[in-house]
Amino acid sequence: MKTLTLRIKCHAVPGLLGEAKNLLPYLGPNKMRDCFCTINLDQEEVYRTQVVEKSLSPFFSEEFYFEIPRTFQYLSFYVYDKNVLQRDLRIGKVAIKKEDLCNHSGRETWFSLQPVDSNSEVQGKVHLELKLNELITENGTVCQQLVVHIKACHGLPLINGQSCDPYATVSLVGPSRNDQKKTKVKKKTSNPQFNEIFYFEVTRSSSYTRKSQFQVEEEDIEKLEIRIDLWNNGNLVQDVFLGEIKVPVNVLRNDSSHQAWYLLQPRDNGNKSSKTDDLGSLRLNICYTEDYVLPSEYYGPLKTLLLKSPDVQPVSASAAYILGEICRDKNDAVLPLVRLLLHRNKLVPFVTAVAELDLKDTQDANTIFRGNSLATRCLDEMMKIVGGHYLKVTLKSILDEICESSKPCEIDPIKLKEGDNVENNKENLRYYVDKLFSTIVQSSMSCPTVMCDIFYSLRQMATQRFPNDPHVQYSAVSSFVFLRFFAVAVVSPHTFHLRPHHPDAQTIRTLTLISKTIQTLGSWGSLSKCKSSFKETFMCEFFKMFQEEGYIIAVKKFLDEISSTETKESSGTSEPVHLKEGEMYKRAQGRTRIGKKNFKKRWFCLTSRELTYHKQPEFIERKDAIYTIPVKNILAVEKLEESSFNKKNMFQVIHTEKPLYVQANNCVEANEWIDVLCRVSRCNQNKLSCFHPSAYLNGIWLCCQETSENTPGCKPCTAGVPADIQIDIDEDRETERIYSLFTLSLFKLQKMEEACGTIAVYQGPQKEPDDYSSFVIEDSVTTFKTIQQIKSITEKLDEPHEKYRKKRSSSAKYGSKENPIVGKTS
């Protein structure tokens, strides 16, 4: 099984990742631009950043993580200038070939923006067959004929969000000829089946003799080529170029026929410009991985070794801890580790053990858990995974109010606009802070149990480490729940799926001020400080409004409740878990025979109990406008063939009533929804074994032509994956990622192994920094044994991976649909 993962990271760290600079200014007096950036797989947009207003060096600072569900040629980044009245202007782009992604993976790079030319924006492939026939006329002359069979295309781009109306022109081009023919237009499809044959006369010999039998003159062959151009039929507007291929006729020199798939290429003048450096630059950090997941039995030994990590003494000698030590970026190790350990209920003891290691090096109680250690990063990732529903029920309604009311809250005298009343703004800001704070401190019963379990352990360890500090038991918990959880979600609600779109600049500023106040209230209340930690004078003045005993009492009561195990029975979750939400299109159910069944935009939300959809997020309070499908009623979730409605990225939710047909905005989103819906419904009773891959339209199933709507499915359902409602996880996938990390970090693993041997031999005092001073090695013997086990297991896994790679490379013939030819271009 092949799994392809793409991780695009834009961290808010020194170095300003995820920014653009020196963008082309406007020619008029107002030179600034309102910029945003999109991420595209070929021509399909999958993500977009927030709009950064009035800047020629916008700082985006956003992180995206997604799996790629289809083949692609380019990963592209487009920088746009936002235009309210007209179409957004594309300033420039960065397009990276799939084969080149590994060259940029894992490091920050400035890329020069390239011009966006419609002739260079291509994607898809063409299936072509060429033959050279020989015809003898009635008078004995020989006519050699080139037969061009254009069979099909695959993966053509969407045009204005819809499948295109493609046609092809087929030309025979030479020094003194340009014969052109044209296919029929295929309506509303990205995968047209043309199946049309065209004939071209190649040579004109004088007469048929044995000498000239089936031979084409060398000079003719070398100079002729077949060119196929793909177009979208614009009807009343100009046709849109979709790509071209050029195939020299001399491919038939040694064969009478040639058949292959070709990747579409840009036109002759695509990507040609003399001023590519004037558009600006974009800074990116791309982490691209391509994993091949083997059957489960291969991963048993590595999983066992990793799951034993919480019980290893000391924990620094465990396989999970060693992985964090040797990875170049600890974040790469944290994600698969947390998901695997959380899935097997091993995360709480592991985090407890590594947090205890952190505490040994903490000398000041006021800096407890403030660094980016393995323990804090594991906790951050865990809260993102299990805390989604908690954030939604606690913050969403208030964040909706803040984002939609647009009340001015600016209190910085330097940033005040003309006519602003700073006292009114303070009251607005205080109202929001009070409302949010009150909701947070009353939310303890919604806090996921696994978070409470870890907070309880942290509190106990902090008290033991600093027994004379009465406030450390609170700061140990508040440093996570306020600083790393609530404050981050408030300032970036879109990242946590609390808002459908990026807030505007004024709202972001309001959320930033609220977030600063909330995190200071949490730490101030837990540390019982008399002064706030704000550097800005205006924030110090504003915070004086909250320096009351009531806020301290409320914070401590809340922290007591979420770090206590008395009210929680187990580490399972009985409350519904928020899994995914977003805007998509659904086909109207059409309960009457009158009128067209069209597609309507709806807001979908999935929890562990139900799938709901309604008009827009603001309609959530109108119960009559919400449609609900209980998860227990879902019988299957499958892709829907594009031909059903001539729309891409469609899937169907088959439940106890009529199937729900849904169109996602892109292939990544469709894949994510299908995956999470399959997982959450995996254990349902009465699951279907077969389904209809096409829709039931006009009294007939389009796939099997059966007329009864109740006819059983004609295709076996897609094999499911192990269910996990709480966290969407595939154990084998995560273990494969960990295996890849060990393989990539083999050099550092060997260095650590050598360091263990050095420590075991030399017992004297360490005088100067050496090769192993960066490693945490408490027990060299136990650590050495664990490293030996890791190396042995990874070596055994190397063999099936190598066999799979060889098999894959030999099975994908060059020119096949899976491995198309990169056609000749000018």
VENHUSUL-V510753 format. One record per backbone hydrogen bond with DSSP energy under -1.0 kcal/mol. NH is the residue of the N-H (numbers start at 1). CO is the residue of the C=O. If there is no record, write none. Layout:
nh & co
NH & CO
NH & CO
This chain:
nh & co
3 & 291
5 & 289
6 & 66
7 & 287
8 & 64
9 & 285
13 & 11
16 & 13
20 & 58
21 & 281
23 & 56
26 & 31
31 & 29
35 & 52
36 & 80
38 & 78
39 & 47
40 & 76
41 & 44
42 & 74
44 & 41
46 & 39
47 & 39
49 & 37
52 & 35
55 & 33
60 & 18
61 & 18
64 & 8
66 & 6
68 & 4
75 & 96
76 & 40
77 & 94
78 & 38
79 & 92
80 & 36
81 & 89
82 & 34
89 & 81
91 & 79
92 & 79
93 & 114
94 & 77
96 & 75
98 & 73
100 & 97
103 & 100
104 & 101
106 & 286
107 & 104
109 & 284
111 & 282
113 & 280
114 & 93
120 & 117
122 & 120
125 & 154
126 & 262
127 & 152
128 & 260
129 & 149
130 & 258
131 & 147
132 & 256
133 & 145
135 & 143
137 & 141
140 & 137
143 & 135
145 & 133
146 & 200
147 & 131
148 & 198
149 & 129
150 & 196
151 & 127
153 & 192
154 & 125
156 & 190
159 & 162
162 & 159
167 & 231
169 & 229
170 & 181
171 & 227
172 & 179
173 & 225
174 & 177
179 & 172
181 & 170
183 & 168
186 & 166
189 & 164
195 & 151
196 & 150
198 & 148
200 & 146
202 & 144
205 & 142
208 & 140
213 & 210
215 & 212
221 & 217
222 & 218
224 & 220
225 & 173
226 & 247
227 & 171
228 & 245
229 & 169
230 & 243
231 & 167
232 & 240
233 & 165
237 & 234
240 & 232
242 & 230
244 & 265
245 & 228
247 & 226
249 & 224
251 & 248
252 & 249
253 & 250
258 & 130
260 & 128
261 & 815
262 & 126
263 & 821
264 & 124
265 & 244
267 & 119
270 & 267
272 & 269
281 & 21
282 & 111
283 & 19
284 & 109
287 & 7
289 & 5
291 & 3
293 & 1
298 & 295
299 & 296
303 & 299
304 & 300
305 & 301
306 & 302
307 & 303
308 & 304
309 & 306
311 & 308
312 & 309
317 & 314
318 & 315
322 & 318
323 & 319
324 & 320
325 & 321
326 & 322
327 & 323
332 & 329
334 & 330
335 & 331
337 & 333
338 & 334
339 & 335
340 & 336
341 & 337
342 & 338
343 & 339
344 & 340
345 & 342
346 & 341
350 & 346
351 & 347
352 & 348
353 & 349
354 & 350
355 & 351
356 & 352
357 & 353
358 & 354
359 & 355
360 & 356
361 & 358
362 & 359
367 & 364
368 & 365
370 & 367
377 & 373
378 & 374
379 & 375
380 & 376
381 & 377
382 & 378
383 & 379
384 & 380
385 & 381
386 & 382
387 & 383
391 & 387
392 & 388
393 & 389
394 & 390
395 & 391
396 & 392
399 & 395
400 & 396
401 & 397
402 & 398
403 & 399
404 & 400
405 & 401
406 & 402
415 & 412
420 & 417
425 & 421
426 & 422
427 & 423
428 & 424
429 & 425
430 & 426
431 & 427
432 & 428
433 & 429
434 & 430
435 & 431
436 & 432
437 & 433
438 & 434
439 & 435
440 & 436
441 & 437
443 & 440
446 & 443
447 & 444
452 & 448
453 & 449
454 & 450
455 & 451
456 & 452
457 & 453
458 & 454
459 & 455
460 & 456
461 & 457
462 & 458
463 & 459
464 & 460
465 & 461
466 & 462
469 & 466
474 & 471
475 & 471
476 & 472
478 & 474
479 & 475
480 & 477
481 & 477
482 & 478
483 & 478
484 & 480
486 & 481
487 & 482
489 & 485
490 & 486
491 & 487
492 & 488
497 & 494
498 & 493
508 & 504
509 & 505
510 & 506
511 & 507
512 & 508
513 & 509
514 & 510
515 & 511
516 & 512
517 & 513
518 & 514
519 & 515
520 & 516
521 & 517
522 & 518
523 & 519
524 & 520
525 & 521
526 & 522
527 & 523
528 & 524
529 & 524
540 & 536
541 & 537
542 & 538
543 & 539
545 & 542
546 & 543
548 & 546
552 & 548
553 & 549
554 & 550
555 & 551
556 & 552
557 & 553
558 & 554
559 & 555
560 & 556
561 & 557
562 & 558
563 & 559
579 & 606
580 & 606
582 & 604
584 & 602
585 & 663
586 & 600
587 & 661
588 & 598
598 & 596
600 & 586
602 & 584
603 & 614
604 & 582
605 & 612
606 & 580
607 & 610
608 & 577
611 & 629
612 & 605
613 & 627
614 & 603
619 & 616
620 & 617
622 & 619
623 & 621
625 & 622
626 & 623
627 & 613
629 & 611
631 & 609
633 & 630
634 & 631
635 & 654
636 & 654
638 & 652
640 & 650
641 & 693
644 & 641
646 & 642
647 & 642
651 & 662
652 & 638
653 & 660
654 & 636
660 & 653
662 & 651
663 & 585
664 & 649
670 & 666
671 & 667
672 & 668
673 & 669
674 & 670
675 & 671
676 & 672
677 & 673
678 & 674
679 & 675
680 & 676
681 & 677
684 & 681
688 & 635
691 & 715
697 & 700
700 & 697
701 & 706
702 & 695
705 & 701
711 & 708
715 & 691
717 & 689
729 & 727
734 & 730
735 & 731
736 & 732
737 & 733
738 & 734
739 & 735
740 & 736
741 & 737
742 & 738
743 & 739
744 & 740
745 & 741
746 & 743
749 & 745
750 & 746
751 & 747
752 & 748
753 & 749
754 & 750
755 & 751
756 & 752
757 & 753
758 & 754
759 & 755
760 & 756
761 & 757
762 & 758
773 & 770
775 & 772
783 & 779
784 & 780
785 & 781
786 & 782
787 & 783
788 & 784
789 & 785
790 & 786
791 & 787
792 & 788
793 & 789
794 & 790
795 & 791
796 & 792
797 & 793
798 & 794
801 & 797
802 & 798
803 & 799
804 & 800
805 & 801
806 & 802
807 & 803
808 & 804
809 & 805
810 & 806
811 & 807
812 & 808
813 & 811
815 & 819
816 & 813
821 & 261
823 & 821
824 & 246
